[in-house]
Amino acid sequence: MELNLNRPLAFFDLETTGIDVVKDRIVEIAILKVHPNQKREQLYYKINPTIPIPIQASEVHGIYDKDVASCPKFKEVAKEIFDFIADSDLAGFNSNKFDVPLLIEEMLRCDLDIEVENKKNVDVQVIFHKMEKRTLEAAYKFYCNKDLVNAHSALADTEATMEVLQSQLDRYPEIENNIDFISTNFGSYTDHLDSGKRFLKTPKGVVLCFGKHKDKTLEQIAKEDSGYFKWMYGADFGLHSKKILKKLCLERGIRFE
């Protein structure tokens, strides 16, 4: 089934130095951009992460320090990637928990803000786990009846993710073939305001999602602990969480630094 799109949808996959969204870096990125008329564009880079790639990570994706020593640094290709996905919604496999937050952090280090809160985000893994509860390789075999060759290669994983979503739409007629429906029902940034999931939008207002002030509104925290947001702004949180903290505090006239 072809995807019913109102705007481009960018399927993407990252291979990285590790699984820490704040501290780890991209070593490979592949983006497959599908337009409403079904035209496809692809962007691919191996990236010099500027930090050593741990052997444990290399054994997963097959990319070693020597493979990326002469590759561009992320800051050298960030603007091209930013422009490529600027008009697009985003899709991936486990992307809402990992790929999207890590990409946000890498972009913000380059003073680029992809404003993911204004994009629809489709995590194909969420559909799969809600419907079948397996992995990408199993999803590809289950939905497409194919073996995933070169798993953990960004190019192979990206292509497989797109094929899985198309097959899911064929298999589950209750899933409407439009990105608004899919992102709303199968994982998007509709309630959490930041990629680190520190701030949650609720009927009583924006509340904190961690620590000693968990479930309190920002206004409550400002009254009870006037220096807490200053501490947060200086602590080791992700850049996107700090950006949202600053925005929320400015909107409410709360001192944050």
HUPEMO-V861628 format. One record per backbone hydrogen bond with DSSP energy under -0.5 kcal/mol. CO is the residue of the C=O (numbers start at 1). NH is the residue of the N-H. E is the energy in kcal/mol with one decimal. If there is no record, write none. Layout:
BEGIN
co-><CO | CO>
nh-><NH | NH>
e-><E | E>
END
This chain:
BEGIN
co-><3 | 4 | 8 | 9 | 9 | 10 | 11 | 13 | 15 | 15 | 17 | 19 | 20 | 25 | 27 | 28 | 29 | 30 | 31 | 31 | 32 | 32 | 33 | 33 | 34 | 35 | 39 | 41 | 43 | 45 | 47 | 48 | 52 | 54 | 54 | 55 | 56 | 57 | 57 | 58 | 62 | 64 | 64 | 65 | 65 | 68 | 72 | 73 | 73 | 74 | 74 | 77 | 78 | 79 | 80 | 81 | 82 | 85 | 89 | 90 | 91 | 92 | 92 | 92 | 94 | 94 | 95 | 95 | 98 | 99 | 100 | 101 | 102 | 103 | 104 | 105 | 106 | 107 | 107 | 108 | 112 | 115 | 116 | 120 | 121 | 122 | 122 | 123 | 123 | 124 | 125 | 126 | 127 | 128 | 128 | 135 | 136 | 137 | 138 | 139 | 139 | 140 | 140 | 141 | 147 | 148 | 150 | 152 | 153 | 154 | 155 | 156 | 157 | 158 | 159 | 160 | 161 | 162 | 163 | 164 | 165 | 166 | 167 | 168 | 171 | 172 | 174 | 176 | 178 | 179 | 180 | 181 | 182 | 186 | 188 | 191 | 194 | 198 | 199 | 199 | 200 | 200 | 202 | 205 | 206 | 207 | 208 | 211 | 213 | 216 | 217 | 218 | 219 | 220 | 221 | 225 | 227 | 228 | 229 | 230 | 231 | 232 | 235 | 238 | 239 | 240 | 241 | 242 | 243 | 244 | 245 | 246 | 247 | 248 | 249 | 249 | 250>
nh-><5 | 179 | 89 | 11 | 34 | 91 | 32 | 30 | 27 | 28 | 54 | 21 | 24 | 17 | 47 | 15 | 45 | 13 | 33 | 43 | 11 | 34 | 35 | 41 | 9 | 38 | 35 | 33 | 31 | 29 | 49 | 74 | 54 | 57 | 58 | 59 | 60 | 60 | 61 | 62 | 64 | 67 | 68 | 68 | 69 | 71 | 48 | 76 | 77 | 77 | 78 | 81 | 82 | 83 | 84 | 85 | 86 | 88 | 10 | 122 | 12 | 94 | 124 | 125 | 98 | 99 | 100 | 101 | 102 | 103 | 104 | 105 | 106 | 107 | 108 | 109 | 110 | 110 | 112 | 111 | 114 | 118 | 119 | 90 | 123 | 92 | 124 | 126 | 127 | 128 | 129 | 130 | 131 | 132 | 133 | 139 | 140 | 141 | 142 | 143 | 144 | 144 | 146 | 145 | 149 | 151 | 153 | 154 | 157 | 158 | 159 | 160 | 161 | 162 | 163 | 164 | 165 | 166 | 167 | 168 | 169 | 170 | 171 | 172 | 173 | 175 | 176 | 178 | 182 | 183 | 184 | 185 | 186 | 123 | 190 | 201 | 197 | 209 | 193 | 194 | 202 | 207 | 205 | 202 | 218 | 200 | 215 | 214 | 216 | 208 | 221 | 222 | 223 | 224 | 225 | 228 | 231 | 232 | 233 | 234 | 235 | 235 | 237 | 242 | 243 | 244 | 245 | 246 | 247 | 248 | 249 | 250 | 251 | 252 | 253 | 254 | 253>
e-><-0.9 | -0.6 | -2.6 | -0.8 | -2.8 | -2.4 | -3.3 | -1.9 | -3.3 | -1.8 | -0.5 | -0.8 | -2.6 | -2.2 | -2.7 | -2.4 | -2.4 | -1.9 | -0.6 | -2.3 | -2.8 | -0.6 | -0.5 | -2.2 | -2.5 | -2.7 | -3.0 | -3.2 | -2.8 | -2.7 | -0.8 | -0.6 | -0.7 | -0.7 | -2.2 | -2.2 | -0.6 | -0.9 | -2.1 | -2.6 | -0.5 | -1.3 | -0.8 | -1.0 | -0.7 | -1.3 | -2.5 | -1.5 | -0.7 | -1.5 | -1.6 | -2.2 | -3.1 | -2.6 | -1.9 | -1.7 | -0.6 | -1.8 | -3.1 | -3.0 | -2.3 | -0.6 | -2.8 | -0.5 | -1.5 | -0.7 | -2.9 | -0.5 | -2.5 | -2.4 | -2.5 | -2.0 | -2.4 | -2.5 | -2.6 | -1.8 | -0.6 | -1.2 | -2.4 | -1.7 | -0.6 | -2.2 | -1.8 | -2.6 | -0.6 | -1.9 | -0.8 | -1.0 | -1.2 | -2.3 | -3.3 | -2.3 | -2.1 | -4.2 | -2.3 | -2.9 | -2.8 | -2.0 | -3.1 | -3.1 | -0.5 | -1.7 | -1.1 | -1.0 | -1.0 | -0.7 | -1.5 | -0.5 | -3.0 | -2.2 | -2.1 | -2.3 | -2.3 | -1.9 | -2.0 | -2.5 | -2.2 | -2.1 | -2.2 | -2.6 | -2.0 | -1.3 | -2.2 | -2.7 | -0.7 | -1.9 | -0.8 | -2.1 | -2.1 | -2.8 | -1.9 | -2.2 | -2.2 | -0.8 | -1.8 | -2.6 | -1.5 | -2.4 | -2.3 | -0.6 | -0.6 | -2.7 | -1.6 | -1.5 | -1.6 | -2.6 | -3.2 | -1.6 | -2.0 | -1.9 | -2.2 | -2.4 | -1.5 | -2.2 | -3.1 | -2.0 | -2.0 | -2.4 | -2.3 | -1.3 | -1.0 | -0.7 | -1.8 | -2.0 | -2.2 | -2.3 | -2.5 | -2.5 | -2.2 | -2.9 | -2.5 | -2.4 | -2.2 | -1.1 | -0.7 | -2.9 | -0.7>
END
